[in-house]
Amino acid sequence: WVQRSPTPEHHYFPHIEKRLRPSTVHSYKRLWNDYSEFWPDLELRQFRTLHGDQTLERIHEAREVAKNTLKNIKSFLSAVFKHARRTGVLDSPNPVVDASLPSAREAEDTYAYGLEEVTMMLMRLLSVRLRLWP
């Protein structure tokens, strides 16, 4: 009888839910949900640095994500393998550590609302609430 390697959903997420802030857990789960389709059909024990390179490259080619997103994905994957090593699931070195990031665009600046715009939004929300809740 051969036991399959645990997946992040069953092995890693329960661990971090006890130790990390809910916002961090949410971010990691979102990364996994958004990009798990690119995970090779391998058990954790079979995953090599080559697969890390290929996974990051496939994500970049399919989604054209920015460099920071690729860094976040790599960091998440590395944490999964670090936990697998600590819990005896994996005896080899962390294969993601030496994976390299594809050449990707820098993140674009996002718009930041000014104080006046935020105040207007809050006033509108308040007026809607007052109309709905007499």
PLY file of the C-alpha trace (Angstrom):
ply
format ascii 1.0
element vertex 134
property float x
property float y
property float z
element edge 133
property int vertex1
property int vertex2
end_header
0.00 0.00 0.00
1.47 3.33 -1.08
0.22 6.52 0.48
0.01 9.49 -1.86
1.83 12.65 -0.84
-0.45 15.12 0.88
-1.67 18.09 -1.07
-1.48 21.69 0.19
-5.22 21.61 0.89
-4.95 18.64 3.23
-1.50 19.04 4.72
-0.26 22.62 4.53
-3.39 24.75 4.96
-4.50 23.18 8.26
-0.98 23.87 9.58
-0.90 27.55 8.62
-4.48 28.19 9.77
-3.23 27.61 13.32
-0.12 29.78 12.97
-0.60 32.63 10.52
-2.89 35.62 10.30
-6.21 34.97 8.53
-5.28 37.47 5.79
-2.08 35.52 5.03
-3.94 32.21 4.97
-6.53 33.74 2.65
-3.78 34.99 0.30
-2.11 31.58 0.18
-5.40 29.81 -0.48
-6.20 32.29 -3.22
-2.81 31.69 -4.84
-3.39 27.94 -4.72
-6.93 28.24 -6.12
-5.82 30.59 -8.89
-2.76 28.63 -10.00
-3.16 24.98 -8.92
-4.19 24.07 -12.48
-0.54 24.62 -13.43
0.70 22.16 -10.81
2.22 19.13 -12.53
0.48 15.81 -11.97
3.13 14.79 -9.44
3.33 13.93 -5.79
5.35 16.28 -3.59
8.11 13.66 -3.37
8.49 13.64 -7.18
8.64 17.41 -7.62
12.08 18.70 -8.70
13.55 22.13 -9.37
12.86 21.56 -13.08
9.15 21.28 -12.28
9.31 24.53 -10.32
10.86 26.29 -13.32
8.27 24.78 -15.67
5.35 25.63 -13.39
6.39 29.27 -13.04
7.02 29.53 -16.78
3.59 28.04 -17.65
1.87 30.45 -15.27
3.73 33.39 -16.80
2.94 32.34 -20.38
-0.74 31.70 -19.70
-1.54 34.65 -17.44
1.20 37.21 -18.16
1.45 37.99 -14.46
3.86 40.55 -13.05
7.17 39.68 -11.44
5.80 40.25 -7.91
3.02 37.71 -8.49
5.57 35.13 -9.63
7.65 35.87 -6.53
4.58 35.35 -4.35
3.79 32.04 -6.04
7.37 30.85 -5.65
7.39 31.88 -1.99
4.14 30.00 -1.36
5.41 26.86 -3.10
8.67 27.03 -1.18
6.73 27.26 2.10
4.69 24.18 1.15
7.88 22.18 0.56
9.53 23.56 3.69
6.57 22.31 5.72
6.70 18.95 3.91
10.36 18.61 4.92
9.66 19.53 8.54
6.87 16.95 8.79
8.75 14.09 7.11
6.74 14.05 3.90
9.83 15.08 1.94
13.41 14.05 2.70
15.15 15.80 -0.18
16.09 19.51 -0.32
13.38 22.05 -1.05
13.11 21.93 -4.88
11.62 25.41 -5.20
14.54 27.25 -3.61
16.65 27.02 -6.77
13.78 27.53 -9.23
14.22 30.69 -11.25
11.63 33.26 -12.14
10.81 33.89 -15.79
11.51 37.35 -17.11
8.31 39.23 -16.36
6.99 42.77 -16.41
7.12 44.97 -13.34
3.84 45.63 -11.59
1.90 48.67 -12.76
1.08 51.51 -10.42
-2.48 51.43 -9.19
-4.72 54.39 -8.61
-4.91 55.66 -5.03
-8.05 57.51 -4.00
-7.57 60.88 -2.39
-9.13 61.94 0.90
-11.85 63.90 -0.86
-12.88 60.89 -2.98
-12.94 58.57 0.03
-15.02 61.07 1.98
-17.53 61.30 -0.90
-17.82 57.50 -1.08
-18.41 57.23 2.66
-21.04 59.97 2.55
-22.88 58.18 -0.25
-22.78 54.89 1.61
-24.06 56.57 4.75
-26.93 58.24 2.89
-27.93 54.92 1.30
-27.85 53.23 4.69
-29.97 55.95 6.26
-32.59 55.54 3.52
-32.66 51.75 3.96
-32.67 51.75 7.78
-35.09 54.33 9.13
0 1
1 2
2 3
3 4
4 5
5 6
6 7
7 8
8 9
9 10
10 11
11 12
12 13
13 14
14 15
15 16
16 17
17 18
18 19
19 20
20 21
21 22
22 23
23 24
24 25
25 26
26 27
27 28
28 29
29 30
30 31
31 32
32 33
33 34
34 35
35 36
36 37
37 38
38 39
39 40
40 41
41 42
42 43
43 44
44 45
45 46
46 47
47 48
48 49
49 50
50 51
51 52
52 53
53 54
54 55
55 56
56 57
57 58
58 59
59 60
60 61
61 62
62 63
63 64
64 65
65 66
66 67
67 68
68 69
69 70
70 71
71 72
72 73
73 74
74 75
75 76
76 77
77 78
78 79
79 80
80 81
81 82
82 83
83 84
84 85
85 86
86 87
87 88
88 89
89 90
90 91
91 92
92 93
93 94
94 95
95 96
96 97
97 98
98 99
99 100
100 101
101 102
102 103
103 104
104 105
105 106
106 107
107 108
108 109
109 110
110 111
111 112
112 113
113 114
114 115
115 116
116 117
117 118
118 119
119 120
120 121
121 122
122 123
123 124
124 125
125 126
126 127
127 128
128 129
129 130
130 131
131 132
132 133
